[in-house]
Amino acid sequence: MSTQEQIESFYQFATAQLMNGGSELSVDELYDKWRLENVTDEEIEENIVAIQASIDDMNQGHSGRDAGIVITELRNEFNLPSHE
């Protein structure tokens, strides 16, 4: 689907949602709902492969890194403020 087609599809979806009682939804919430209904086969396959790779890592004993540490490192690297 081209960018123009995606924009038109989202516009039609958002308009229909607003006309059918979805006026309390934010633009972000509308977009999230539209994306859930418009996932491509390639995106599904990509997600399946990533999930399987994570499961394989876990089964091999890899536990990854603590998310809090990674977030702190990224905030420091990109000079982002802490949300504490």
MIDOSE-1310 file (N, C-alpha, C; in nm, 2 decimals, decimal comma, always signed):
residues 84
mstq	+0,09/-0,12/+0,00/+0,00/+0,00/+0,00/+0,09/+0,12/+0,00; +0,07/+0,22/-0,09/+0,15/+0,34/-0,10/+0,12/+0,43/+0,02; +0,20/+0,53/+0,04/+0,18/+0,62/+0,15/+0,05/+0,69/+0,13; +0,02/+0,74/+0,01/-0,11/+0,80/-0,02/-0,23/+0,71/+0,02
eqie	-0,22/+0,59/-0,02/-0,33/+0,49/+0,01/-0,34/+0,47/+0,16; -0,23/+0,47/+0,23/-0,23/+0,45/+0,38/-0,30/+0,57/+0,44; -0,26/+0,69/+0,40/-0,33/+0,81/+0,45/-0,48/+0,81/+0,43; -0,52/+0,78/+0,31/-0,66/+0,77/+0,27/-0,73/+0,67/+0,36
sfyq	-0,67/+0,55/+0,37/-0,73/+0,44/+0,45/-0,74/+0,49/+0,60; -0,64/+0,55/+0,66/-0,65/+0,60/+0,79/-0,76/+0,70/+0,81; -0,76/+0,80/+0,71/-0,86/+0,90/+0,72/-1,00/+0,84/+0,72; -1,03/+0,75/+0,63/-1,16/+0,68/+0,62/-1,19/+0,61/+0,75
fata	-1,09/+0,54/+0,81/-1,11/+0,46/+0,93/-1,14/+0,56/+1,04; -1,06/+0,67/+1,06/-1,07/+0,76/+1,17/-1,21/+0,83/+1,16; -1,25/+0,87/+1,04/-1,38/+0,94/+1,02/-1,49/+0,84/+1,06; -1,48/+0,72/+1,02/-1,59/+0,62/+1,06/-1,59/+0,60/+1,21
qlmn	-1,47/+0,59/+1,27/-1,47/+0,58/+1,42/-1,53/+0,69/+1,49; -1,50/+0,81/+1,45/-1,56/+0,94/+1,51/-1,71/+0,94/+1,49; -1,76/+0,90/+1,38/-1,90/+0,90/+1,35/-1,98/+0,79/+1,43; -1,90/+0,69/+1,47/-1,97/+0,58/+1,54/-1,93/+0,57/+1,69
ggse	-1,92/+0,69/+1,75/-1,91/+0,69/+1,90/-1,76/+0,69/+1,94; -1,67/+0,71/+1,85/-1,53/+0,71/+1,90/-1,47/+0,84/+1,92; -1,55/+0,94/+1,94/-1,50/+1,08/+1,95/-1,41/+1,10/+2,08; -1,42/+1,01/+2,17/-1,33/+1,02/+2,29/-1,19/+0,97/+2,27
lsvd	-1,17/+0,91/+2,15/-1,03/+0,86/+2,12/-0,94/+0,97/+2,07; -0,82/+0,96/+2,11/-0,72/+1,06/+2,06/-0,67/+1,01/+1,93; -0,60/+1,10/+1,86/-0,54/+1,06/+1,73/-0,45/+0,94/+1,74; -0,37/+0,94/+1,85/-0,28/+0,83/+1,87/-0,36/+0,70/+1,89
elyd	-0,46/+0,70/+1,96/-0,55/+0,58/+1,99/-0,61/+0,54/+1,86; -0,66/+0,63/+1,78/-0,72/+0,60/+1,65/-0,61/+0,53/+1,56; -0,49/+0,59/+1,56/-0,39/+0,53/+1,47/-0,35/+0,39/+1,52; -0,34/+0,37/+1,65/-0,31/+0,24/+1,70/-0,41/+0,14/+1,66
kwrl	-0,54/+0,17/+1,67/-0,65/+0,08/+1,63/-0,64/+0,05/+1,48; -0,61/+0,16/+1,40/-0,60/+0,14/+1,26/-0,49/+0,05/+1,22; -0,37/+0,07/+1,29/-0,25/-0,02/+1,26/-0,28/-0,16/+1,30; -0,36/-0,19/+1,41/-0,39/-0,33/+1,44/-0,47/-0,39/+1,34
envt	-0,55/-0,32/+1,27/-0,64/-0,37/+1,17/-0,57/-0,38/+1,03; -0,45/-0,32/+1,02/-0,39/-0,31/+0,89/-0,24/-0,36/+0,89; -0,22/-0,47/+0,97/-0,09/-0,53/+0,98/-0,07/-0,61/+0,85; +0,05/-0,59/+0,79/+0,08/-0,67/+0,66/+0,13/-0,81/+0,70
deei	+0,12/-0,90/+0,60/+0,17/-1,03/+0,62/+0,32/-1,03/+0,65; +0,39/-0,94/+0,59/+0,54/-0,93/+0,61/+0,57/-0,89/+0,76; +0,49/-0,80/+0,81/+0,50/-0,75/+0,95/+0,47/-0,87/+1,05; +0,37/-0,95/+1,02/+0,34/-1,06/+1,10/+0,45/-1,16/+1,10
eeni	+0,50/-1,19/+0,98/+0,61/-1,29/+0,97/+0,74/-1,24/+1,04; +0,77/-1,11/+1,03/+0,88/-1,05/+1,10/+0,87/-1,06/+1,25; +0,75/-1,04/+1,30/+0,72/-1,05/+1,44/+0,73/-1,19/+1,49; +0,68/-1,29/+1,41/+0,69/-1,43/+1,45/+0,84/-1,47/+1,46
vaiq	+0,92/-1,43/+1,36/+1,06/-1,46/+1,36/+1,13/-1,41/+1,48; +1,10/-1,28/+1,52/+1,16/-1,21/+1,63/+1,12/-1,28/+1,76; +0,99/-1,32/+1,78/+0,95/-1,39/+1,90/+1,01/-1,52/+1,91; +1,02/-1,60/+1,80/+1,09/-1,73/+1,80/+1,23/-1,72/+1,84
asid	+1,30/-1,61/+1,79/+1,44/-1,59/+1,83/+1,46/-1,57/+1,97; +1,36/-1,49/+2,03/+1,37/-1,46/+2,18/+1,34/-1,59/+2,26; +1,25/-1,67/+2,21/+1,22/-1,80/+2,28/+1,34/-1,89/+2,27; +1,40/-1,89/+2,16/+1,53/-1,98/+2,14/+1,64/-1,93/+2,24
dmnq	+1,65/-1,80/+2,25/+1,75/-1,74/+2,34/+1,72/-1,78/+2,48; +1,60/-1,77/+2,52/+1,56/-1,80/+2,66/+1,58/-1,95/+2,69; +1,55/-2,04/+2,59/+1,57/-2,18/+2,60/+1,72/-2,22/+2,61; +1,80/-2,13/+2,56/+1,95/-2,15/+2,57/+2,01/-2,09/+2,69
ghsg	+1,93/-2,03/+2,78/+1,97/-1,97/+2,90/+2,01/-1,83/+2,90; +1,99/-1,76/+2,78/+2,01/-1,62/+2,78/+1,90/-1,54/+2,84; +1,93/-1,46/+2,93/+1,82/-1,38/+3,00/+1,82/-1,24/+2,96; +1,91/-1,19/+2,87/+1,90/-1,05/+2,83/+1,96/-0,96/+2,93
rdag	+1,93/-0,83/+2,92/+1,98/-0,73/+3,01/+1,86/-0,66/+3,08; +1,88/-0,61/+3,20/+1,78/-0,54/+3,27/+1,74/-0,42/+3,20; +1,61/-0,41/+3,18/+1,55/-0,29/+3,10/+1,59/-0,16/+3,16; +1,58/-0,15/+3,30/+1,62/-0,03/+3,36/+1,76/+0,02/+3,33
ivit	+1,85/-0,07/+3,33/+1,99/-0,04/+3,30/+2,00/+0,01/+3,16; +1,94/-0,06/+3,06/+1,94/-0,02/+2,92/+1,88/+0,12/+2,90; +1,77/+0,14/+2,97/+1,70/+0,27/+2,96/+1,80/+0,38/+3,01; +1,86/+0,36/+3,12/+1,95/+0,46/+3,18/+2,07/+0,48/+3,08
elrn	+2,12/+0,38/+3,03/+2,23/+0,40/+2,93/+2,19/+0,48/+2,81; +2,07/+0,45/+2,76/+2,02/+0,53/+2,64/+2,00/+0,67/+2,68; +1,94/+0,70/+2,80/+1,92/+0,84/+2,84/+2,05/+0,91/+2,85; +2,15/+0,84/+2,90/+2,28/+0,91/+2,91/+2,34/+0,93/+2,78
efnl	+2,33/+0,83/+2,69/+2,39/+0,84/+2,56/+2,33/+0,95/+2,47; +2,20/+0,97/+2,49/+2,13/+1,07/+2,41/+2,09/+1,20/+2,49; +2,15/+1,21/+2,61/+2,13/+1,33/+2,69/+1,98/+1,35/+2,71; +1,91/+1,25/+2,75/+1,76/+1,26/+2,77/+1,74/+1,27/+2,92
pshe	+1,64/+1,35/+2,96/+1,61/+1,37/+3,10/+1,55/+1,24/+3,16; +1,57/+1,22/+3,29/+1,51/+1,11/+3,36/+1,37/+1,14/+3,40; +1,28/+1,04/+3,40/+1,14/+1,07/+3,43/+1,11/+1,03/+3,58; +1,21/+1,04/+3,66/+1,19/+1,01/+3,80/+1,14/+1,12/+3,88
